[in-house]
Amino acid sequence: MNIDELKNIWNEENIENIPEISTEQRKTLYLPLEKMRKSMRGEFWSTVGVFVFAFVLMAFSPAPFKFNFYINLLVASMMFVTAFFFSKFFKLYKEMGNPELNTYDGLKDLLHQFELNKQYYLSFYLSFVPFMVCEMIIVLEFIPRPVPLTNLQIASISIGTLIVGIFGLFCLGKWWFQRFYGKNIDKIKELVDELKK
C-alpha cells in the first residue's frame, strides 16, 4: 500500500466519523445565532450613539477649555479602546453570519470562539477602570467647591470609587453578557451535546 492510498483511507475515515448536522438542527441553531447577531448590532449602534452624544455634549459645554479638553481626550481614548474590542467582536459576528457549521467540529470551534469572546467582553468592561479613575480625578480637580476637600476626603472618595467601580463594571459585564448572549450560547451547547451522543 502506498502513501496516497493511506491518505485516502485516512480522509474517508475522518469524514465518516464527523457527525453531520441535520436540517432541523440547523434551524435550531439559526435562531440563537440570529438573536446574538441582533444583540451585537444593537450594542454596536448604541455605543456609537453614546460616543456621538458625548462629543456633541462637550462641544456645547460652557465648562473651561482645560476641563473640556481633558474630557474630550478621555472620550477619544475610550473610543479607541472600544474600537479595538469591537474589531474582535466583529470577527465573531462575521463568522456567525456565514457559518460553515455542517459538522460537530464546526460547532465546537464556534463554542470556543464564544468562550474567547466572553473573556474579551469582560476585559472590555474592566478596561474602563483607568478611564473611570481619570474622570474621577478631573471631577475632583476641576469642579469648584465652596469648601475644599481635605486630603483624607480625596483619598477616601478615590479609593471607594475605585473599589465600587471595579466590582460594578465586572458584575455589569457578566450580567450583560449572560442576558444578551449567554442564553443563546447555552442553546448551542445543548445542540453540541446532542450531537456528541
C-alpha positions as CSV (number, residue, x, y, z in Angstrom):
1,M,0.0,0.0,0.0
2,N,1.5,3.4,-1.0
3,I,1.3,6.7,0.8
4,D,-1.6,8.1,-1.4
5,E,-3.8,5.1,-0.6
6,L,-3.1,5.6,3.1
7,K,-4.1,9.3,2.8
8,N,-7.3,8.4,1.0
9,I,-8.3,5.9,3.7
10,W,-7.4,8.3,6.5
11,N,-9.6,11.1,4.9
12,E,-12.5,8.7,4.3
13,E,-12.4,7.5,7.9
14,N,-12.3,11.1,9.2
15,I,-15.2,12.1,7.1
16,E,-17.3,9.2,8.3
17,N,-16.5,9.9,12.0
18,I,-17.7,13.5,11.9
19,P,-21.4,13.7,12.6
20,E,-23.4,15.9,10.2
21,I,-25.9,18.5,11.3
22,S,-29.4,17.8,10.1
23,T,-31.7,20.4,8.6
24,E,-33.8,20.5,11.7
25,Q,-30.7,21.0,13.9
26,R,-29.6,23.9,11.6
27,K,-32.9,25.6,12.1
28,T,-32.5,25.1,15.9
29,L,-29.0,26.7,15.6
30,Y,-30.1,29.6,13.3
31,L,-32.5,31.2,15.9
32,P,-29.9,31.7,18.7
33,L,-27.2,32.8,16.3
34,E,-29.6,35.4,14.7
35,K,-30.6,36.7,18.2
36,M,-26.9,37.1,19.1
37,R,-26.2,38.9,15.9
38,K,-29.1,41.2,16.5
39,S,-27.8,42.0,20.0
40,M,-24.3,42.6,18.7
41,R,-25.7,45.1,16.1
42,G,-27.8,46.9,18.7
43,E,-24.8,47.1,21.1
44,F,-22.6,48.5,18.3
45,W,-25.0,51.2,17.2
46,S,-25.9,52.2,20.8
47,T,-22.2,52.5,21.6
48,V,-21.7,54.7,18.5
49,G,-24.6,56.8,19.7
50,V,-23.1,57.2,23.2
51,F,-19.8,58.5,21.7
52,V,-21.6,60.9,19.3
53,F,-23.7,62.2,22.2
54,A,-20.6,62.7,24.4
55,F,-18.7,64.7,21.8
56,V,-21.7,66.8,21.0
57,L,-22.3,67.4,24.7
58,M,-18.7,68.5,25.2
59,A,-18.8,70.7,22.1
60,F,-21.6,72.8,23.6
61,S,-20.4,72.6,27.2
62,P,-19.8,76.0,28.9
63,A,-17.0,74.5,31.1
64,P,-13.5,75.9,30.9
65,F,-11.3,74.9,28.0
66,K,-9.0,72.7,30.1
67,F,-11.8,70.7,31.5
68,N,-13.4,70.2,28.1
69,F,-10.1,69.3,26.5
70,Y,-9.3,66.6,29.2
71,I,-12.8,65.1,28.9
72,N,-12.6,65.1,25.1
73,L,-9.2,63.4,25.2
74,L,-10.6,60.8,27.7
75,V,-13.6,60.1,25.5
76,A,-11.4,59.8,22.4
77,S,-9.2,57.3,24.2
78,M,-12.2,55.3,25.3
79,M,-13.3,55.3,21.7
80,F,-10.0,53.8,20.5
81,V,-10.2,51.1,23.2
82,T,-13.8,50.4,22.2
83,A,-12.8,50.1,18.6
84,F,-10.2,47.5,19.4
85,F,-12.7,45.3,21.2
86,F,-15.4,45.8,18.6
87,S,-12.9,44.6,15.9
88,K,-12.7,41.3,17.9
89,F,-16.5,41.1,18.2
90,F,-16.9,41.9,14.5
91,K,-14.8,38.8,13.6
92,L,-17.2,36.6,15.5
93,Y,-20.2,38.5,14.1
94,K,-19.0,37.7,10.5
95,E,-18.3,34.0,11.4
96,M,-21.8,33.7,12.8
97,G,-23.3,35.2,9.7
98,N,-21.7,32.9,7.3
99,P,-21.4,29.7,9.3
100,E,-19.6,26.6,8.0
101,L,-21.4,24.7,10.7
102,N,-22.2,21.5,8.9
103,T,-20.3,19.3,11.5
104,Y,-19.9,18.7,15.1
105,D,-16.3,20.1,14.9
106,G,-17.6,23.3,13.3
107,L,-19.9,23.8,16.2
108,K,-17.2,23.0,18.8
109,D,-15.0,25.7,17.1
110,L,-17.8,28.2,17.3
111,L,-18.3,27.5,21.0
112,H,-14.6,28.0,21.5
113,Q,-14.9,31.4,19.8
114,F,-17.8,32.3,22.1
115,E,-15.6,31.5,25.2
116,L,-12.8,33.7,23.8
117,N,-15.2,36.5,23.2
118,K,-16.7,36.1,26.7
119,Q,-13.2,36.9,28.0
120,Y,-12.8,39.8,25.6
121,Y,-16.2,41.0,26.8
122,L,-15.2,41.1,30.5
123,S,-11.8,42.6,29.6
124,F,-13.7,45.3,27.6
125,Y,-15.6,46.3,30.7
126,L,-12.6,46.2,33.0
127,S,-10.5,48.2,30.6
128,F,-12.7,51.2,31.5
129,V,-11.4,51.3,35.1
130,P,-8.5,53.6,34.2
131,F,-10.9,55.9,32.4
132,M,-13.1,56.0,35.4
133,V,-10.1,56.9,37.6
134,C,-9.2,59.7,35.2
135,E,-12.7,61.0,35.2
136,M,-12.8,61.0,39.0
137,I,-9.5,62.9,39.1
138,I,-10.8,65.5,36.6
139,V,-14.0,66.0,38.5
140,L,-12.2,66.3,41.9
141,E,-9.7,68.8,40.5
142,F,-11.9,71.0,38.3
143,I,-15.3,71.1,39.9
144,P,-15.3,74.2,42.2
145,R,-16.5,73.6,45.8
146,P,-17.4,76.1,48.5
147,V,-15.3,74.2,50.9
148,P,-12.2,72.4,49.5
149,L,-11.9,68.7,50.2
150,T,-9.3,67.5,52.7
151,N,-6.6,65.1,51.6
152,L,-8.4,62.3,53.6
153,Q,-11.7,63.0,51.8
154,I,-10.0,62.9,48.4
155,A,-8.3,59.6,49.3
156,S,-11.5,58.1,50.6
157,I,-13.5,59.2,47.6
158,S,-10.9,57.9,45.2
159,I,-10.3,54.5,46.8
160,G,-14.1,54.0,47.4
161,T,-15.0,54.9,43.8
162,L,-12.2,52.6,42.5
163,I,-13.4,49.6,44.6
164,V,-17.0,50.1,43.8
165,G,-16.2,50.8,40.1
166,I,-14.1,47.7,39.5
167,F,-16.7,45.5,41.2
168,G,-19.6,47.2,39.4
169,L,-18.0,47.0,36.0
170,F,-17.1,43.3,36.4
171,C,-20.7,42.5,37.5
172,L,-22.2,44.6,34.8
173,G,-20.1,42.9,32.2
174,K,-21.0,39.4,33.4
175,W,-24.7,40.2,33.7
176,W,-24.8,41.9,30.3
177,F,-23.1,39.0,28.5
178,Q,-25.4,36.5,30.1
179,R,-28.5,38.5,29.4
180,F,-27.8,39.1,25.7
181,Y,-25.6,36.2,24.7
182,G,-25.3,33.5,27.4
183,K,-28.8,32.0,27.0
184,N,-28.3,31.6,23.3
185,I,-24.8,30.1,23.8
186,D,-26.4,27.6,26.2
187,K,-28.8,26.5,23.4
188,I,-25.9,25.9,21.0
189,K,-24.1,23.9,23.8
190,E,-27.2,21.7,24.1
191,L,-27.1,21.1,20.3
192,V,-23.4,20.1,20.6
193,D,-24.2,17.8,23.5
194,E,-27.0,16.2,21.4
195,L,-24.6,15.6,18.5
196,K,-22.0,14.1,20.8
197,K,-24.3,11.3,21.8
